[in-house]
């Protein structure tokens, strides 16, 4: 992302790993809210682990970050979010910037949400990155809201912290790790050990 941001550059709304500024270099990141959506962990064939997606829900709003896509060059972000659809969200996003923005959100198409006999697990290294982002942007209340506005916590969680499988994994502080672990205990997550 070497190009300077322009006033008319489009923006994306991030609600998962994109909330963690350490996973991308998109400029102009700002806190925002998305109305009419919540999150869910879903299995998408043939992915070996669960993915976090946005799902339509008229009763819910979720916190996240917006950031600009310089020159409307979506190629790198589309590649990162492969198998997700990029959807218009301009009228569903509230933000603190003093101008109207063109905003998109990525979501896995509902037809791709598989119902396998054995669910692909959530990678703990992926969850860690997401919760770290919410803690740093929105504090402990933001992490609590993330868990409250995300579905399918009955999906098992694979503890891959020692050998992270998530490509954008980050090291958490002791305090951040403790928050993740406390919430996993709170939701009574089924934990799986690495083979």
Backbone as JSON Lines, residues from 0, in Angstrom:
{"i":0,"aa":"X","n":[0.85,-1.2,0.0],"ca":[0.0,0.0,0.0],"c":[0.89,1.25,0.0]}
{"i":1,"aa":"X","n":[1.54,1.51,-1.11],"ca":[2.43,2.66,-1.2],"c":[1.73,3.9,-1.71]}
{"i":2,"aa":"X","n":[0.57,3.74,-2.3],"ca":[-0.1,4.9,-2.88],"c":[-0.74,5.75,-1.79]}
{"i":3,"aa":"X","n":[-0.67,7.08,-1.93],"ca":[-1.32,7.93,-0.93],"c":[-2.83,7.81,-1.03]}
{"i":4,"aa":"X","n":[-3.46,8.02,0.1],"ca":[-4.92,7.96,0.17],"c":[-5.51,9.18,-0.51]}
{"i":5,"aa":"X","n":[-6.57,8.97,-1.28],"ca":[-7.28,10.05,-1.95],"c":[-8.64,10.24,-1.26]}
{"i":6,"aa":"X","n":[-9.2,11.42,-1.39],"ca":[-10.47,11.72,-0.73],"c":[-11.59,10.8,-1.19]}
{"i":7,"aa":"X","n":[-11.52,10.32,-2.43],"ca":[-12.62,9.5,-2.95],"c":[-12.29,8.0,-2.96]}
{"i":8,"aa":"X","n":[-11.23,7.59,-2.29],"ca":[-10.92,6.17,-2.21],"c":[-12.04,5.43,-1.49]}
{"i":9,"aa":"X","n":[-12.37,4.23,-1.94],"ca":[-13.36,3.45,-1.2],"c":[-12.76,2.89,0.09]}
{"i":10,"aa":"X","n":[-13.62,2.41,0.96],"ca":[-13.21,1.86,2.26],"c":[-13.77,0.45,2.41]}
{"i":11,"aa":"X","n":[-13.12,-0.34,3.24],"ca":[-13.7,-1.61,3.65],"c":[-14.05,-1.52,5.12]}
{"i":12,"aa":"X","n":[-15.02,-2.32,5.55],"ca":[-15.34,-2.47,6.96],"c":[-14.8,-3.82,7.4]}
{"i":13,"aa":"X","n":[-13.89,-3.82,8.37],"ca":[-13.33,-5.05,8.92],"c":[-13.98,-5.37,10.25]}
{"i":14,"aa":"X","n":[-14.33,-6.63,10.45],"ca":[-15.03,-7.06,11.67],"c":[-14.35,-8.25,12.33]}
{"i":15,"aa":"X","n":[-13.22,-8.71,11.76],"ca":[-12.49,-9.86,12.3],"c":[-11.02,-9.53,12.4]}
{"i":16,"aa":"X","n":[-10.2,-10.26,11.65],"ca":[-8.76,-10.01,11.72],"c":[-8.38,-8.63,11.21]}
{"i":17,"aa":"X","n":[-9.2,-8.05,10.34],"ca":[-8.89,-6.7,9.83],"c":[-9.04,-5.62,10.89]}
{"i":18,"aa":"X","n":[-9.64,-5.95,12.03],"ca":[-9.69,-5.0,13.14],"c":[-8.3,-4.87,13.77]}
{"i":19,"aa":"X","n":[-7.49,-5.88,13.61],"ca":[-6.13,-5.85,14.15],"c":[-5.24,-5.15,13.14]}
{"i":20,"aa":"X","n":[-4.85,-3.92,13.46],"ca":[-4.06,-3.11,12.53],"c":[-2.73,-3.75,12.17]}
{"i":21,"aa":"X","n":[-2.26,-4.68,12.99],"ca":[-0.99,-5.34,12.7],"c":[-1.11,-6.4,11.61]}
{"i":22,"aa":"X","n":[-2.3,-6.62,11.07],"ca":[-2.47,-7.62,10.01],"c":[-2.57,-6.98,8.63]}
{"i":23,"aa":"X","n":[-2.51,-5.65,8.55],"ca":[-2.62,-5.0,7.23],"c":[-1.97,-3.62,7.29]}
{"i":24,"aa":"X","n":[-1.82,-3.03,6.12],"ca":[-1.2,-1.7,6.02],"c":[-2.13,-0.69,5.35]}
{"i":25,"aa":"X","n":[-3.42,-0.97,5.36],"ca":[-4.36,-0.04,4.72],"c":[-4.45,1.24,5.54]}
{"i":26,"aa":"X","n":[-4.42,2.39,4.86],"ca":[-4.36,3.68,5.58],"c":[-5.72,4.16,6.06]}
{"i":27,"aa":"X","n":[-5.64,5.11,6.98],"ca":[-6.84,5.8,7.43],"c":[-7.79,4.96,8.25]}
{"i":28,"aa":"X","n":[-7.26,3.97,8.98],"ca":[-8.13,3.1,9.78],"c":[-8.83,3.9,10.87]}
{"i":29,"aa":"X","n":[-10.12,3.71,10.97],"ca":[-10.95,4.41,11.95],"c":[-11.99,3.44,12.51]}
{"i":30,"aa":"X","n":[-12.35,3.65,13.76],"ca":[-13.42,2.84,14.35],"c":[-14.74,3.16,13.66]}
{"i":31,"aa":"X","n":[-15.59,2.14,13.55],"ca":[-16.88,2.3,12.88],"c":[-17.83,1.23,13.4]}
{"i":32,"aa":"X","n":[-19.1,1.35,13.0],"ca":[-20.12,0.34,13.35],"c":[-20.88,-0.05,12.1]}
{"i":33,"aa":"X","n":[-21.22,-1.33,12.03],"ca":[-21.97,-1.88,10.91],"c":[-23.33,-2.34,11.41]}
{"i":34,"aa":"X","n":[-24.39,-1.78,10.84],"ca":[-25.76,-2.11,11.26],"c":[-26.32,-3.2,10.37]}
{"i":35,"aa":"X","n":[-27.07,-4.12,10.99],"ca":[-27.76,-5.15,10.23],"c":[-26.96,-6.41,9.99]}
{"i":36,"aa":"X","n":[-25.86,-6.56,10.72],"ca":[-25.0,-7.73,10.56],"c":[-24.5,-8.19,11.92]}
{"i":37,"aa":"X","n":[-24.17,-9.48,12.01],"ca":[-23.44,-10.03,13.13],"c":[-22.38,-10.96,12.55]}
{"i":38,"aa":"X","n":[-21.63,-11.63,13.37],"ca":[-20.58,-12.53,12.88],"c":[-20.98,-13.97,13.15]}
{"i":39,"aa":"X","n":[-20.35,-14.88,12.42],"ca":[-20.53,-16.31,12.69],"c":[-19.28,-17.05,12.22]}
{"i":40,"aa":"X","n":[-18.95,-18.1,12.97],"ca":[-17.93,-19.04,12.52],"c":[-18.61,-20.05,11.62]}
{"i":41,"aa":"X","n":[-18.06,-20.24,10.42],"ca":[-18.66,-21.18,9.47],"c":[-17.59,-22.07,8.87]}
{"i":42,"aa":"X","n":[-18.05,-23.22,8.4],"ca":[-17.19,-24.14,7.68],"c":[-17.43,-23.94,6.19]}
{"i":43,"aa":"X","n":[-16.36,-23.78,5.43],"ca":[-16.46,-23.63,3.98],"c":[-15.56,-24.69,3.35]}
{"i":44,"aa":"X","n":[-16.17,-25.63,2.63],"ca":[-15.36,-26.65,1.96],"c":[-14.47,-26.0,0.91]}
{"i":45,"aa":"X","n":[-13.22,-26.35,0.77],"ca":[-12.51,-27.43,1.47],"c":[-11.6,-26.91,2.58]}
{"i":46,"aa":"X","n":[-11.88,-25.72,3.1],"ca":[-10.98,-25.13,4.11],"c":[-10.89,-26.04,5.33]}
{"i":47,"aa":"X","n":[-9.69,-26.21,5.88],"ca":[-9.53,-27.13,7.01],"c":[-9.89,-26.51,8.36]}
{"i":48,"aa":"X","n":[-10.14,-25.2,8.37],"ca":[-10.51,-24.55,9.63],"c":[-11.68,-23.62,9.39]}
{"i":49,"aa":"X","n":[-12.39,-23.3,10.47],"ca":[-13.55,-22.41,10.38],"c":[-13.1,-21.01,10.03]}
{"i":50,"aa":"X","n":[-13.99,-20.28,9.38],"ca":[-13.72,-18.88,9.05],"c":[-14.78,-18.0,9.7]}
{"i":51,"aa":"X","n":[-14.4,-16.76,9.92],"ca":[-15.32,-15.79,10.51],"c":[-15.95,-15.0,9.38]}
{"i":52,"aa":"X","n":[-17.26,-14.93,9.38],"ca":[-17.95,-14.18,8.34],"c":[-19.0,-13.28,8.96]}
{"i":53,"aa":"X","n":[-19.46,-12.33,8.18],"ca":[-20.61,-11.51,8.57],"c":[-21.86,-12.17,8.03]}
{"i":54,"aa":"X","n":[-22.92,-12.17,8.82],"ca":[-24.21,-12.71,8.4],"c":[-25.28,-11.66,8.69]}
{"i":55,"aa":"X","n":[-26.21,-11.53,7.77],"ca":[-27.26,-10.52,7.92],"c":[-28.09,-10.78,9.17]}
{"i":56,"aa":"X","n":[-28.33,-9.71,9.93],"ca":[-29.16,-9.77,11.13],"c":[-29.66,-8.36,11.41]}
{"i":57,"aa":"X","n":[-30.92,-8.07,11.06],"ca":[-31.41,-6.69,11.17],"c":[-31.41,-6.14,12.59]}
{"i":58,"aa":"X","n":[-31.3,-7.02,13.59],"ca":[-31.37,-6.58,14.99],"c":[-30.02,-6.25,15.61]}
{"i":59,"aa":"X","n":[-28.92,-6.43,14.87],"ca":[-27.59,-6.35,15.47],"c":[-26.73,-5.3,14.8]}
{"i":60,"aa":"X","n":[-25.86,-4.68,15.58],"ca":[-24.79,-3.82,15.08],"c":[-23.47,-4.34,15.64]}
{"i":61,"aa":"X","n":[-22.43,-4.27,14.83],"ca":[-21.12,-4.73,15.29],"c":[-20.08,-3.64,15.11]}
{"i":62,"aa":"X","n":[-19.13,-3.63,16.05],"ca":[-18.01,-2.71,15.96],"c":[-16.96,-3.27,15.02]}
{"i":63,"aa":"X","n":[-16.17,-2.38,14.44],"ca":[-15.07,-2.79,13.59],"c":[-14.26,-1.59,13.18]}
{"i":64,"aa":"X","n":[-13.43,-1.76,12.18],"ca":[-12.62,-0.69,11.62],"c":[-12.96,-0.51,10.15]}
{"i":65,"aa":"X","n":[-12.9,0.73,9.71],"ca":[-12.88,1.01,8.28],"c":[-11.48,1.48,7.93]}
{"i":66,"aa":"X","n":[-11.07,1.22,6.71],"ca":[-9.8,1.73,6.2],"c":[-9.94,1.89,4.7]}
{"i":67,"aa":"X","n":[-9.15,2.8,4.14],"ca":[-9.28,3.09,2.72],"c":[-8.51,2.1,1.87]}
{"i":68,"aa":"X","n":[-8.99,1.94,0.66],"ca":[-8.35,1.09,-0.35],"c":[-7.8,2.02,-1.43]}
{"i":69,"aa":"X","n":[-6.52,2.4,-1.33],"ca":[-5.97,3.41,-2.24],"c":[-6.17,3.06,-3.71]}
{"i":70,"aa":"X","n":[-6.66,4.06,-4.45],"ca":[-6.86,3.89,-5.88],"c":[-7.9,2.85,-6.24]}
{"i":71,"aa":"X","n":[-8.74,2.47,-5.28],"ca":[-9.75,1.43,-5.49],"c":[-9.11,0.14,-6.01]}
{"i":72,"aa":"X","n":[-7.87,-0.1,-5.59],"ca":[-7.16,-1.31,-6.01],"c":[-7.49,-2.43,-5.02]}
{"i":73,"aa":"X","n":[-8.56,-3.15,-5.3],"ca":[-9.07,-4.18,-4.4],"c":[-8.34,-5.51,-4.54]}
{"i":74,"aa":"X","n":[-7.42,-5.63,-5.48],"ca":[-6.84,-6.94,-5.82],"c":[-6.24,-7.65,-4.61]}
{"i":75,"aa":"X","n":[-5.4,-6.96,-3.84],"ca":[-4.75,-7.62,-2.7],"c":[-5.75,-8.01,-1.63]}
{"i":76,"aa":"X","n":[-6.71,-7.13,-1.36],"ca":[-7.7,-7.43,-0.32],"c":[-8.65,-8.54,-0.8]}
{"i":77,"aa":"X","n":[-9.03,-8.5,-2.07],"ca":[-9.86,-9.58,-2.61],"c":[-9.13,-10.92,-2.51]}
{"i":78,"aa":"X","n":[-7.81,-10.91,-2.74],"ca":[-7.04,-12.15,-2.63],"c":[-6.99,-12.63,-1.19]}
{"i":79,"aa":"X","n":[-6.79,-11.69,-0.25],"ca":[-6.78,-12.05,1.17],"c":[-8.13,-12.64,1.58]}
{"i":80,"aa":"X","n":[-9.19,-12.07,1.08],"ca":[-10.54,-12.48,1.46],"c":[-11.17,-13.39,0.39]}
{"i":81,"aa":"X","n":[-10.34,-14.23,-0.24],"ca":[-10.87,-15.12,-1.29],"c":[-11.96,-16.01,-0.69]}
{"i":82,"aa":"X","n":[-12.91,-16.33,-1.52],"ca":[-14.11,-17.08,-1.14],"c":[-15.11,-16.24,-0.34]}
{"i":83,"aa":"X","n":[-14.81,-14.96,-0.13],"ca":[-15.77,-14.02,0.44],"c":[-16.28,-13.15,-0.71]}
{"i":84,"aa":"X","n":[-17.53,-12.72,-0.61],"ca":[-18.07,-11.73,-1.54],"c":[-17.84,-10.34,-0.97]}
{"i":85,"aa":"X","n":[-17.48,-9.4,-1.82],"ca":[-17.36,-8.0,-1.4],"c":[-18.7,-7.33,-1.68]}
{"i":86,"aa":"X","n":[-19.36,-6.87,-0.61],"ca":[-20.72,-6.36,-0.7],"c":[-20.78,-4.88,-0.33]}
{"i":87,"aa":"X","n":[-21.67,-4.13,-0.94],"ca":[-21.82,-2.72,-0.57],"c":[-22.39,-2.6,0.84]}
{"i":88,"aa":"X","n":[-21.81,-1.69,1.63],"ca":[-22.28,-1.49,3.01],"c":[-22.33,-0.01,3.38]}
{"i":89,"aa":"X","n":[-22.24,0.85,2.39],"ca":[-22.14,2.29,2.63],"c":[-23.2,2.8,3.59]}
{"i":90,"aa":"X","n":[-24.45,2.39,3.37],"ca":[-25.56,2.94,4.15],"c":[-25.76,2.23,5.49]}
{"i":91,"aa":"X","n":[-24.96,1.23,5.75],"ca":[-25.07,0.49,7.01],"c":[-23.93,0.81,7.97]}
{"i":92,"aa":"X","n":[-22.98,1.63,7.53],"ca":[-21.8,1.92,8.35],"c":[-21.88,3.33,8.9]}
{"i":93,"aa":"X","n":[-21.67,3.45,10.21],"ca":[-21.53,4.76,10.83],"c":[-20.08,4.92,11.26]}
{"i":94,"aa":"X","n":[-19.58,6.14,11.12],"ca":[-18.17,6.41,11.4],"c":[-18.02,7.87,11.8]}
{"i":95,"aa":"X","n":[-16.82,8.22,12.24],"ca":[-16.58,9.58,12.72],"c":[-15.97,10.51,11.7]}
{"i":96,"aa":"X","n":[-15.8,10.09,10.47],"ca":[-15.22,10.97,9.45],"c":[-16.26,11.98,8.98]}
{"i":97,"aa":"X","n":[-15.78,13.12,8.54],"ca":[-16.68,14.23,8.23],"c":[-17.09,14.28,6.76]}
{"i":98,"aa":"X","n":[-17.11,13.13,6.11],"ca":[-17.52,13.09,4.7],"c":[-18.16,11.73,4.43]}
{"i":99,"aa":"X","n":[-18.99,11.66,3.41],"ca":[-19.57,10.37,3.05],"c":[-18.5,9.46,2.46]}
{"i":100,"aa":"X","n":[-18.64,8.18,2.71],"ca":[-17.68,7.2,2.22],"c":[-18.4,6.11,1.44]}
{"i":101,"aa":"X","n":[-17.68,5.52,0.51],"ca":[-18.13,4.32,-0.18],"c":[-17.49,3.15,0.56]}
{"i":102,"aa":"X","n":[-18.31,2.31,1.23],"ca":[-17.79,1.25,2.1],"c":[-18.29,-0.1,1.64]}
{"i":103,"aa":"X","n":[-17.4,-1.09,1.67],"ca":[-17.76,-2.48,1.36],"c":[-17.45,-3.36,2.56]}
{"i":104,"aa":"X","n":[-18.14,-4.49,2.63],"ca":[-17.88,-5.49,3.66],"c":[-17.76,-6.84,2.96]}
{"i":105,"aa":"X","n":[-16.89,-7.68,3.49],"ca":[-16.72,-9.03,2.95],"c":[-17.54,-10.02,3.75]}
{"i":106,"aa":"X","n":[-18.21,-10.93,3.04],"ca":[-19.0,-11.97,3.7],"c":[-18.99,-13.23,2.83]}
{"i":107,"aa":"X","n":[-18.92,-14.37,3.48],"ca":[-19.03,-15.64,2.76],"c":[-20.49,-15.82,2.35]}
{"i":108,"aa":"X","n":[-20.71,-16.14,1.08],"ca":[-22.08,-16.33,0.6],"c":[-22.74,-17.45,1.4]}
{"i":109,"aa":"X","n":[-23.98,-17.24,1.85],"ca":[-24.66,-18.26,2.66],"c":[-24.7,-19.64,2.02]}
{"i":110,"aa":"X","n":[-24.74,-19.71,0.7],"ca":[-24.78,-21.01,0.03],"c":[-23.49,-21.82,0.25]}
{"i":111,"aa":"X","n":[-22.41,-21.14,0.66],"ca":[-21.14,-21.83,0.88],"c":[-20.97,-22.3,2.32]}
{"i":112,"aa":"X","n":[-21.87,-21.9,3.21],"ca":[-21.79,-22.34,4.6],"c":[-22.14,-23.82,4.66]}
{"i":113,"aa":"X","n":[-21.14,-24.65,4.83],"ca":[-21.36,-26.1,4.84],"c":[-21.84,-26.55,6.22]}
{"i":114,"aa":"X","n":[-22.55,-27.65,6.23],"ca":[-22.97,-28.3,7.48],"c":[-22.33,-29.68,7.52]}
{"i":115,"aa":"X","n":[-21.03,-29.73,7.73],"ca":[-20.36,-31.03,7.69],"c":[-20.69,-31.87,8.91]}
{"i":116,"aa":"X","n":[-20.44,-33.17,8.79],"ca":[-20.65,-34.05,9.94],"c":[-19.72,-33.66,11.08]}
{"i":117,"aa":"X","n":[-18.5,-33.31,10.73],"ca":[-17.53,-32.88,11.73],"c":[-17.08,-31.47,11.37]}
{"i":118,"aa":"X","n":[-17.4,-30.51,12.22],"ca":[-17.07,-29.13,11.91],"c":[-15.56,-28.89,11.92]}
{"i":119,"aa":"X","n":[-15.13,-28.08,10.96],"ca":[-13.74,-27.63,10.98],"c":[-13.56,-26.73,12.19]}
{"i":120,"aa":"X","n":[-12.45,-26.86,12.9],"ca":[-12.27,-26.08,14.13],"c":[-11.9,-24.63,13.87]}
{"i":121,"aa":"X","n":[-12.16,-23.81,14.87],"ca":[-11.65,-22.44,14.91],"c":[-10.18,-22.53,15.32]}
{"i":122,"aa":"X","n":[-9.29,-21.89,14.58],"ca":[-7.89,-21.84,15.0],"c":[-7.75,-20.83,16.13]}
{"i":123,"aa":"X","n":[-7.18,-21.25,17.24],"ca":[-6.97,-20.33,18.35],"c":[-6.06,-19.18,17.92]}
{"i":124,"aa":"X","n":[-5.09,-19.45,17.06],"ca":[-4.2,-18.38,16.6],"c":[-4.97,-17.31,15.81]}
{"i":125,"aa":"X","n":[-6.03,-17.71,15.12],"ca":[-6.91,-16.77,14.39],"c":[-7.75,-15.99,15.4]}
{"i":126,"aa":"X","n":[-8.37,-16.7,16.32],"ca":[-9.19,-16.04,17.34],"c":[-8.35,-15.05,18.14]}
{"i":127,"aa":"X","n":[-7.13,-15.43,18.49],"ca":[-6.24,-14.54,19.23],"c":[-6.04,-13.21,18.49]}
{"i":128,"aa":"X","n":[-5.81,-13.28,17.19],"ca":[-5.58,-12.08,16.39],"c":[-6.81,-11.18,16.42]}
{"i":129,"aa":"X","n":[-7.98,-11.79,16.27],"ca":[-9.21,-11.0,16.25],"c":[-9.44,-10.33,17.6]}
{"i":130,"aa":"X","n":[-9.34,-11.1,18.68],"ca":[-9.6,-10.53,20.01],"c":[-8.54,-9.48,20.36]}
{"i":131,"aa":"X","n":[-7.3,-9.7,19.99],"ca":[-6.27,-8.69,20.22],"c":[-6.66,-7.37,19.55]}
{"i":132,"aa":"X","n":[-7.17,-7.44,18.33],"ca":[-7.61,-6.23,17.65],"c":[-8.73,-5.54,18.4]}
{"i":133,"aa":"X","n":[-9.73,-6.3,18.85],"ca":[-10.84,-5.68,19.58],"c":[-10.39,-5.1,20.91]}
{"i":134,"aa":"X","n":[-9.49,-5.78,21.6],"ca":[-8.99,-5.24,22.86],"c":[-8.25,-3.94,22.64]}
{"i":135,"aa":"X","n":[-7.43,-3.87,21.63],"ca":[-6.64,-2.67,21.38],"c":[-7.47,-1.51,20.87]}
{"i":136,"aa":"X","n":[-8.52,-1.8,20.14],"ca":[-9.37,-0.73,19.6],"c":[-10.5,-0.34,20.53]}
{"i":137,"aa":"X","n":[-11.13,-1.33,21.18],"ca":[-12.37,-1.08,21.92],"c":[-12.29,-1.49,23.39]}
{"i":138,"aa":"X","n":[-11.14,-2.0,23.84],"ca":[-10.98,-2.38,25.23],"c":[-11.72,-3.66,25.59]}
{"i":139,"aa":"X","n":[-11.75,-4.0,26.88],"ca":[-12.41,-5.24,27.32],"c":[-13.88,-5.31,26.91]}
{"i":140,"aa":"X","n":[-14.57,-4.16,26.91],"ca":[-15.98,-4.17,26.49],"c":[-16.11,-4.55,25.02]}
{"i":141,"aa":"X","n":[-15.14,-4.13,24.21],"ca":[-15.14,-4.5,22.79],"c":[-14.97,-5.99,22.6]}
{"i":142,"aa":"X","n":[-14.09,-6.59,23.41],"ca":[-13.91,-8.05,23.33],"c":[-15.2,-8.75,23.76]}
{"i":143,"aa":"X","n":[-15.84,-8.25,24.81],"ca":[-17.11,-8.84,25.26],"c":[-18.16,-8.75,24.17]}
{"i":144,"aa":"X","n":[-18.24,-7.6,23.49],"ca":[-19.21,-7.43,22.41],"c":[-18.91,-8.34,21.25]}
{"i":145,"aa":"X","n":[-17.61,-8.56,20.97],"ca":[-17.25,-9.49,19.9],"c":[-17.83,-10.87,20.19]}
{"i":146,"aa":"X","n":[-17.62,-11.38,21.39],"ca":[-18.15,-12.71,21.73],"c":[-19.67,-12.72,21.7]}
{"i":147,"aa":"X","n":[-20.31,-11.64,22.16],"ca":[-21.77,-11.6,22.23],"c":[-22.42,-11.5,20.85]}
{"i":148,"aa":"X","n":[-21.73,-10.92,19.89],"ca":[-22.32,-10.71,18.56],"c":[-21.72,-11.65,17.51]}
{"i":149,"aa":"X","n":[-21.23,-12.79,17.97],"ca":[-20.68,-13.82,17.09],"c":[-21.38,-15.14,17.4]}
{"i":150,"aa":"X","n":[-21.8,-15.84,16.36],"ca":[-22.51,-17.11,16.51],"c":[-21.59,-18.31,16.29]}
{"i":151,"aa":"X","n":[-22.13,-19.47,16.63],"ca":[-21.5,-20.77,16.39],"c":[-20.29,-21.01,17.29]}
{"i":152,"aa":"X","n":[-20.39,-20.59,18.54],"ca":[-19.33,-20.87,19.5],"c":[-19.31,-22.33,19.92]}
{"i":153,"aa":"X","n":[-20.26,-23.13,19.41],"ca":[-20.18,-24.56,19.67],"c":[-19.18,-25.24,18.74]}
{"i":154,"aa":"X","n":[-18.59,-24.48,17.82],"ca":[-17.52,-24.99,16.97],"c":[-16.29,-25.24,17.82]}
{"i":155,"aa":"X","n":[-15.64,-26.4,17.72],"ca":[-14.44,-26.64,18.53],"c":[-13.32,-25.66,18.2]}
{"i":156,"aa":"X","n":[-12.45,-25.43,19.17],"ca":[-11.32,-24.51,19.01],"c":[-10.03,-25.33,19.09]}
{"i":157,"aa":"X","n":[-9.23,-25.25,18.05],"ca":[-7.96,-25.97,18.0],"c":[-6.87,-25.11,18.62]}
{"i":158,"aa":"X","n":[-6.26,-25.59,19.69],"ca":[-5.22,-24.82,20.39],"c":[-3.9,-24.97,19.63]}
{"i":159,"aa":"X","n":[-3.68,-24.04,18.71],"ca":[-2.46,-24.05,17.9],"c":[-1.52,-22.91,18.28]}
{"i":160,"aa":"X","n":[-1.64,-22.4,19.49],"ca":[-0.79,-21.26,19.89],"c":[0.7,-21.58,19.79]}
{"i":161,"aa":"X","n":[1.1,-22.78,20.13],"ca":[2.53,-23.11,20.11],"c":[3.05,-23.31,18.7]}
{"i":162,"aa":"X","n":[2.18,-23.73,17.78],"ca":[2.54,-23.9,16.36],"c":[1.43,-23.28,15.52]}
{"i":163,"aa":"X","n":[1.39,-21.94,15.44],"ca":[0.25,-21.26,14.81],"c":[0.07,-21.65,13.34]}
{"i":164,"aa":"X","n":[-1.17,-21.97,13.0],"ca":[-1.52,-22.3,11.62],"c":[-2.11,-21.1,10.88]}
{"i":165,"aa":"X","n":[-2.55,-20.09,11.62],"ca":[-3.13,-18.91,10.98],"c":[-1.99,-18.07,10.4]}
{"i":166,"aa":"X","n":[-2.04,-17.73,9.12],"ca":[-0.89,-17.07,8.48],"c":[-0.56,-15.68,9.02]}
{"i":167,"aa":"X","n":[-1.52,-14.99,9.6],"ca":[-1.26,-13.64,10.13],"c":[-1.25,-13.64,11.66]}
{"i":168,"aa":"X","n":[-0.84,-14.75,12.25],"ca":[-0.85,-14.87,13.7],"c":[0.05,-13.8,14.34]}
{"i":169,"aa":"X","n":[-0.27,-13.43,15.57],"ca":[0.48,-12.43,16.34],"c":[0.69,-12.96,17.74]}
{"i":170,"aa":"X","n":[1.73,-12.45,18.39],"ca":[1.98,-12.8,19.78],"c":[1.14,-11.89,20.66]}
{"i":171,"aa":"X","n":[0.39,-12.47,21.59],"ca":[-0.43,-11.7,22.51],"c":[0.34,-11.42,23.78]}
{"i":172,"aa":"X","n":[0.0,-10.31,24.43],"ca":[0.55,-10.07,25.76],"c":[-0.09,-11.05,26.73]}
{"i":173,"aa":"X","n":[0.48,-11.16,27.91],"ca":[-0.12,-12.04,28.93],"c":[-1.55,-11.63,29.23]}
{"i":174,"aa":"X","n":[-1.79,-10.31,29.32],"ca":[-3.14,-9.82,29.63],"c":[-4.12,-10.15,28.5]}
{"i":175,"aa":"X","n":[-3.69,-9.97,27.25],"ca":[-4.56,-10.27,26.11],"c":[-4.89,-11.76,26.06]}
{"i":176,"aa":"X","n":[-3.88,-12.59,26.29],"ca":[-4.09,-14.04,26.29],"c":[-5.06,-14.44,27.39]}
{"i":177,"aa":"X","n":[-4.94,-13.79,28.54],"ca":[-5.84,-14.1,29.67],"c":[-7.28,-13.76,29.32]}
{"i":178,"aa":"X","n":[-7.5,-12.68,28.58],"ca":[-8.87,-12.31,28.19],"c":[-9.45,-13.38,27.25]}
{"i":179,"aa":"X","n":[-8.66,-13.79,26.26],"ca":[-9.14,-14.83,25.34],"c":[-9.47,-16.09,26.12]}
{"i":180,"aa":"X","n":[-8.57,-16.5,26.99],"ca":[-8.78,-17.74,27.73],"c":[-9.99,-17.66,28.66]}
{"i":181,"aa":"X","n":[-10.2,-16.49,29.26],"ca":[-11.36,-16.33,30.14],"c":[-12.65,-16.45,29.35]}
{"i":182,"aa":"X","n":[-12.7,-15.84,28.15],"ca":[-13.91,-15.93,27.34],"c":[-14.13,-17.34,26.82]}
{"i":183,"aa":"X","n":[-13.07,-18.04,26.48],"ca":[-13.24,-19.43,26.05],"c":[-13.82,-20.27,27.17]}
{"i":184,"aa":"X","n":[-13.39,-20.0,28.4],"ca":[-13.97,-20.71,29.55],"c":[-15.43,-20.29,29.74]}
{"i":185,"aa":"X","n":[-15.71,-19.02,29.57],"ca":[-17.07,-18.49,29.77],"c":[-18.07,-19.14,28.8]}
{"i":186,"aa":"X","n":[-17.65,-19.3,27.55],"ca":[-18.56,-19.88,26.56],"c":[-18.48,-21.41,26.54]}
{"i":187,"aa":"X","n":[-17.66,-21.97,27.43],"ca":[-17.49,-23.42,27.54],"c":[-17.07,-24.01,26.2]}
{"i":188,"aa":"X","n":[-16.06,-23.38,25.6],"ca":[-15.55,-23.84,24.31],"c":[-14.99,-25.25,24.41]}
{"i":189,"aa":"X","n":[-15.23,-26.02,23.39],"ca":[-14.62,-27.35,23.28],"c":[-13.22,-27.15,22.69]}
{"i":190,"aa":"X","n":[-12.21,-27.45,23.5],"ca":[-10.82,-27.23,23.09],"c":[-10.23,-28.52,22.55]}
{"i":191,"aa":"X","n":[-9.53,-28.41,21.42],"ca":[-8.85,-29.54,20.81],"c":[-7.35,-29.31,20.88]}
{"i":192,"aa":"X","n":[-6.59,-30.36,21.11],"ca":[-5.13,-30.27,21.13],"c":[-4.6,-30.56,19.73]}
{"i":193,"aa":"X","n":[-3.45,-30.01,19.44],"ca":[-2.78,-30.32,18.18],"c":[-2.39,-31.8,18.16]}
{"i":194,"aa":"X","n":[-2.48,-32.42,17.01],"ca":[-2.07,-33.82,16.87],"c":[-0.56,-33.94,16.98]}
